[in-house]
């Protein structure tokens, strides 16, 4: 891959949060975590210089849609496409692209996410979760820990609730900085996120859960009977109906608890 950096005159951009995956063993391990990829639609966000792309193509997907914002990387991906008809290159910004416009079929998202926009992208994809088969994503370890956090822990927050309400989440493995160029100063973690079987039903209350979570976690040290003021006419009565003490703080509630509150909103 070092030759590719020279050939295509690539200079990793701090602004874009670029840390190119250069460890082939890690790339192969990520690809191996995808469930039944053959003849499926794969969507790779931030393909870069194909450190992961080539391993995804070996899975024989029906289509691999490579979304890349950095125009400097596009010539490499077009050269790769000459050898793989199933590869589609999309030179767009992942923050603004409409993933559902790329395919009418359910798709699998795979990505070594730029640290600076990873949470924003994840929240964006949760809003279209019924179109997603599953996701295999690499995050900054600190973010992955927040996604996996359980109620009552210091790292438990809105992202934990949003993801765990809609999906089943499993940690795959940690990745050391040496797997990247340039090497970041922190560890990374690969996580697999799979929509729950009843996700089509769950999404009916998801936007209300977001409203409640954003309001309560913005004042996470306050009791719910206080932070829910303005959302409910009588927060104490609602909390009593769902079996939650008014003195409870948001980090003590499970995703199911937030869903119970959302049904009254």
ROLO-274984 format. One record per residue (C-alpha): y, x negated, z negated; residue number from 1. Coordinates in steps of 0.1 Angstrom, whole numbers, plus 5000, padded with zeros to 4 digits. Example, Ala and Ser with C-alpha at 12.3 -4.5 7.8 and 13.67 -1.06 7.14 Angstrom:
py=4955, px=4877, pz=4922, k=1
py=4989, px=4863, pz=4929, k=2
***
This chain:
py=5000, px=5000, pz=5000, k=1
py=5023, px=4970, pz=4995, k=2
py=5024, px=4965, pz=5032, k=3
py=5034, px=5002, pz=5037, k=4
py=5064, px=4997, pz=5015, k=5
py=5075, px=4969, pz=5038, k=6
py=5065, px=4985, pz=5071, k=7
py=5084, px=5017, pz=5063, k=8
py=5112, px=5000, pz=5044, k=9
py=5107, px=5021, pz=5013, k=10
py=5127, px=5014, pz=4982, k=11
py=5117, px=5036, pz=4952, k=12
py=5146, px=5059, pz=4942, k=13
py=5156, px=5063, pz=4905, k=14
py=5176, px=5093, pz=4915, k=15
py=5145, px=5110, pz=4929, k=16
py=5124, px=5099, pz=4900, k=17
py=5100, px=5081, pz=4922, k=18
py=5070, px=5063, pz=4907, k=19
py=5045, px=5058, pz=4935, k=20
py=5008, px=5061, pz=4926, k=21
py=4991, px=5028, pz=4937, k=22
py=4959, px=5029, pz=4917, k=23
py=4932, px=5042, pz=4941, k=24
py=4908, px=5049, pz=4912, k=25
py=4933, px=5072, pz=4896, k=26
py=4940, px=5089, pz=4929, k=27
py=4903, px=5095, pz=4934, k=28
py=4899, px=5108, pz=4898, k=29
py=4928, px=5133, pz=4904, k=30
py=4912, px=5145, pz=4936, k=31
py=4879, px=5150, pz=4918, k=32
py=4894, px=5174, pz=4894, k=33
py=4901, px=5200, pz=4921, k=34
py=4876, px=5229, pz=4921, k=35
py=4859, px=5238, pz=4953, k=36
py=4885, px=5223, pz=4976, k=37
py=4866, px=5224, pz=5008, k=38
py=4881, px=5249, pz=5033, k=39
py=4909, px=5257, pz=5008, k=40
py=4946, px=5254, pz=5013, k=41
py=4960, px=5224, pz=4993, k=42
py=4997, px=5219, pz=4987, k=43
py=5007, px=5184, pz=4976, k=44
py=5042, px=5181, pz=4962, k=45
py=5058, px=5147, pz=4966, k=46
py=5033, px=5130, pz=4989, k=47
py=5053, px=5098, pz=4991, k=48
py=5033, px=5071, pz=5009, k=49
py=5000, px=5089, pz=5006, k=50
py=4986, px=5073, pz=4975, k=51
py=4969, px=5106, pz=4967, k=52
py=4972, px=5123, pz=5001, k=53
py=4944, px=5103, pz=5017, k=54
py=4920, px=5112, pz=4989, k=55
py=4929, px=5149, pz=4992, k=56
py=4921, px=5147, pz=5030, k=57
py=4886, px=5134, pz=5022, k=58
py=4880, px=5167, pz=5004, k=59
py=4879, px=5185, pz=5037, k=60
py=4905, px=5212, pz=5030, k=61
py=4913, px=5239, pz=5055, k=62
py=4949, px=5226, pz=5054, k=63
py=4967, px=5201, pz=5034, k=64
py=5004, px=5208, pz=5033, k=65
py=5023, px=5177, pz=5022, k=66
py=5058, px=5185, pz=5009, k=67
py=5081, px=5154, pz=5008, k=68
py=5118, px=5153, pz=5002, k=69
py=5124, px=5115, pz=5008, k=70
py=5131, px=5112, pz=5045, k=71
py=5120, px=5075, pz=5043, k=72
py=5084, px=5086, pz=5036, k=73
py=5082, px=5111, pz=5064, k=74
py=5073, px=5086, pz=5092, k=75
py=5043, px=5074, pz=5072, k=76
py=5031, px=5110, pz=5067, k=77
py=5035, px=5117, pz=5104, k=78
py=5015, px=5086, pz=5113, k=79
py=4988, px=5098, pz=5089, k=80
py=4988, px=5132, pz=5106, k=81
py=4978, px=5116, pz=5139, k=82
py=4944, px=5110, pz=5123, k=83
py=4941, px=5143, pz=5104, k=84
py=4947, px=5176, pz=5122, k=85
py=4945, px=5195, pz=5090, k=86
py=4976, px=5177, pz=5076, k=87
py=5009, px=5195, pz=5078, k=88
py=5040, px=5176, pz=5069, k=89
py=5070, px=5196, pz=5054, k=90
py=5102, px=5176, pz=5049, k=91
py=5118, px=5199, pz=5023, k=92
py=5129, px=5199, pz=4987, k=93
py=5102, px=5212, pz=4963, k=94
py=5129, px=5227, pz=4941, k=95
py=5141, px=5251, pz=4968, k=96
py=5111, px=5256, pz=4991, k=97
py=5093, px=5289, pz=4992, k=98
py=5057, px=5279, pz=4987, k=99
py=5044, px=5314, pz=4997, k=100
py=5061, px=5311, pz=5031, k=101
py=5039, px=5281, pz=5039, k=102
py=5006, px=5301, pz=5038, k=103
py=4995, px=5336, pz=5032, k=104
py=4963, px=5324, pz=5014, k=105
py=4960, px=5314, pz=4978, k=106
py=4967, px=5277, pz=4975, k=107
py=4959, px=5248, pz=4952, k=108
py=4989, px=5227, pz=4940, k=109
py=4983, px=5190, pz=4934, k=110
py=5010, px=5166, pz=4925, k=111
py=5021, px=5134, pz=4908, k=112
py=5053, px=5151, pz=4896, k=113
py=5087, px=5134, pz=4894, k=114
py=5093, px=5132, pz=4857, k=115
py=5129, px=5145, pz=4860, k=116
py=5120, px=5178, pz=4876, k=117
py=5084, px=5184, pz=4864, k=118
py=5092, px=5212, pz=4840, k=119
py=5115, px=5229, pz=4864, k=120
py=5088, px=5229, pz=4891, k=121
py=5061, px=5241, pz=4867, k=122
py=5083, px=5271, pz=4856, k=123
py=5090, px=5279, pz=4892, k=124
py=5053, px=5279, pz=4900, k=125
py=5045, px=5301, pz=4871, k=126
py=5068, px=5328, pz=4886, k=127
py=5044, px=5329, pz=4916, k=128
py=5012, px=5323, pz=4897, k=129
py=4993, px=5351, pz=4914, k=130
py=4995, px=5332, pz=4947, k=131
py=4980, px=5300, pz=4931, k=132
py=4943, px=5292, pz=4929, k=133
py=4949, px=5264, pz=4904, k=134
py=4970, px=5233, pz=4898, k=135
py=4961, px=5197, pz=4891, k=136
py=4993, px=5180, pz=4880, k=137
py=5004, px=5147, pz=4865, k=138
py=5032, px=5148, pz=4839, k=139
py=5049, px=5125, pz=4816, k=140
py=5026, px=5124, pz=4786, k=141
py=5052, px=5139, pz=4763, k=142
py=5056, px=5169, pz=4786, k=143
py=5018, px=5173, pz=4789, k=144
py=5016, px=5173, pz=4751, k=145
py=5041, px=5201, pz=4750, k=146
py=5022, px=5222, pz=4776, k=147
py=4990, px=5218, pz=4755, k=148
py=5006, px=5222, pz=4721, k=149
py=4993, px=5248, pz=4697, k=150
py=5013, px=5272, pz=4675, k=151
py=5026, px=5256, pz=4644, k=152
py=5030, px=5221, pz=4659, k=153
py=5063, px=5203, pz=4664, k=154
py=5058, px=5201, pz=4702, k=155
py=5050, px=5238, pz=4706, k=156
py=5078, px=5256, pz=4725, k=157
py=5087, px=5278, pz=4755, k=158
py=5067, px=5258, pz=4780, k=159
py=5036, px=5260, pz=4758, k=160
py=5039, px=5297, pz=4756, k=161
py=5047, px=5303, pz=4793, k=162
py=5017, px=5282, pz=4805, k=163
py=4992, px=5293, pz=4779, k=164
py=5000, px=5330, pz=4783, k=165
py=4993, px=5330, pz=4820, k=166
py=4968, px=5302, pz=4824, k=167
py=4939, px=5282, pz=4809, k=168
py=4950, px=5246, pz=4804, k=169
py=4928, px=5215, pz=4801, k=170
py=4938, px=5179, pz=4797, k=171
py=4920, px=5157, pz=4823, k=172
py=4930, px=5121, pz=4814, k=173
py=4959, px=5098, pz=4806, k=174
py=4973, px=5073, pz=4831, k=175
py=4988, px=5039, pz=4822, k=176
py=5021, px=5027, pz=4837, k=177
py=5003, px=5000, pz=4856, k=178
py=4990, px=5027, pz=4880, k=179
py=5024, px=5031, pz=4895, k=180
py=5051, px=5013, pz=4914, k=181
py=5076, px=5008, pz=4899, k=182
py=5058, px=5010, pz=4866, k=183
py=5074, px=5036, pz=4842, k=184
py=5079, px=5028, pz=4806, k=185
py=5057, px=5057, pz=4794, k=186
py=5022, px=5070, pz=4797, k=187
py=5013, px=5099, pz=4820, k=188
py=4987, px=5127, pz=4817, k=189
py=4968, px=5147, pz=4843, k=190
py=4965, px=5184, pz=4834, k=191
py=4945, px=5212, pz=4851, k=192
py=4961, px=5246, pz=4850, k=193
py=4941, px=5276, pz=4861, k=194
py=4954, px=5312, pz=4861, k=195
py=4935, px=5336, pz=4838, k=196
py=4912, px=5361, pz=4854, k=197
py=4936, px=5390, pz=4844, k=198
py=4967, px=5372, pz=4855, k=199
py=4978, px=5400, pz=4878, k=200
py=4980, px=5422, pz=4846, k=201
py=4996, px=5395, pz=4825, k=202
py=5025, px=5389, pz=4848, k=203
py=5037, px=5425, pz=4842, k=204
py=5051, px=5413, pz=4808, k=205
py=5058, px=5377, pz=4817, k=206
py=5096, px=5381, pz=4824, k=207
py=5101, px=5399, pz=4791, k=208
py=5082, px=5371, pz=4773, k=209
py=5105, px=5346, pz=4789, k=210
py=5136, px=5365, pz=4775, k=211
py=5121, px=5366, pz=4740, k=212
py=5110, px=5330, pz=4740, k=213
py=5143, px=5316, pz=4753, k=214
py=5163, px=5336, pz=4727, k=215
py=5141, px=5327, pz=4697, k=216
py=5133, px=5291, pz=4705, k=217
py=5170, px=5284, pz=4711, k=218
py=5173, px=5291, pz=4674, k=219
py=5139, px=5279, pz=4664, k=220
py=5147, px=5272, pz=4627, k=221
py=5159, px=5308, pz=4622, k=222
py=5136, px=5337, pz=4612, k=223
py=5126, px=5362, pz=4639, k=224
py=5143, px=5391, pz=4621, k=225
py=5175, px=5373, pz=4628, k=226
py=5169, px=5358, pz=4663, k=227
py=5156, px=5391, pz=4677, k=228
py=5188, px=5409, pz=4669, k=229
py=5204, px=5421, pz=4701, k=230
py=5170, px=5424, pz=4719, k=231
py=5157, px=5452, pz=4696, k=232
py=5175, px=5479, pz=4678, k=233
py=5154, px=5473, pz=4647, k=234
py=5136, px=5439, pz=4648, k=235
py=5121, px=5444, pz=4614, k=236
py=5104, px=5476, pz=4625, k=237
py=5091, px=5461, pz=4657, k=238
py=5077, px=5431, pz=4639, k=239
py=5060, px=5453, pz=4613, k=240
py=5044, px=5473, pz=4641, k=241
py=5028, px=5442, pz=4657, k=242
py=5019, px=5427, pz=4623, k=243
py=5043, px=5398, pz=4622, k=244
py=5065, px=5389, pz=4592, k=245
py=5102, px=5390, pz=4597, k=246
py=5104, px=5356, pz=4581, k=247
py=5082, px=5340, pz=4608, k=248
py=5097, px=5314, pz=4631, k=249
py=5090, px=5313, pz=4668, k=250
py=5068, px=5282, pz=4668, k=251
py=5043, px=5301, pz=4645, k=252
py=5037, px=5328, pz=4671, k=253
py=5008, px=5326, pz=4697, k=254
py=5013, px=5336, pz=4733, k=255
py=4995, px=5368, pz=4724, k=256
py=5021, px=5375, pz=4697, k=257
py=5050, px=5371, pz=4722, k=258
py=5032, px=5394, pz=4746, k=259
py=5029, px=5420, pz=4718, k=260
py=5066, px=5418, pz=4712, k=261
py=5073, px=5420, pz=4750, k=262
py=5056, px=5454, pz=4752, k=263
py=5084, px=5468, pz=4730, k=264
py=5113, px=5452, pz=4749, k=265
***
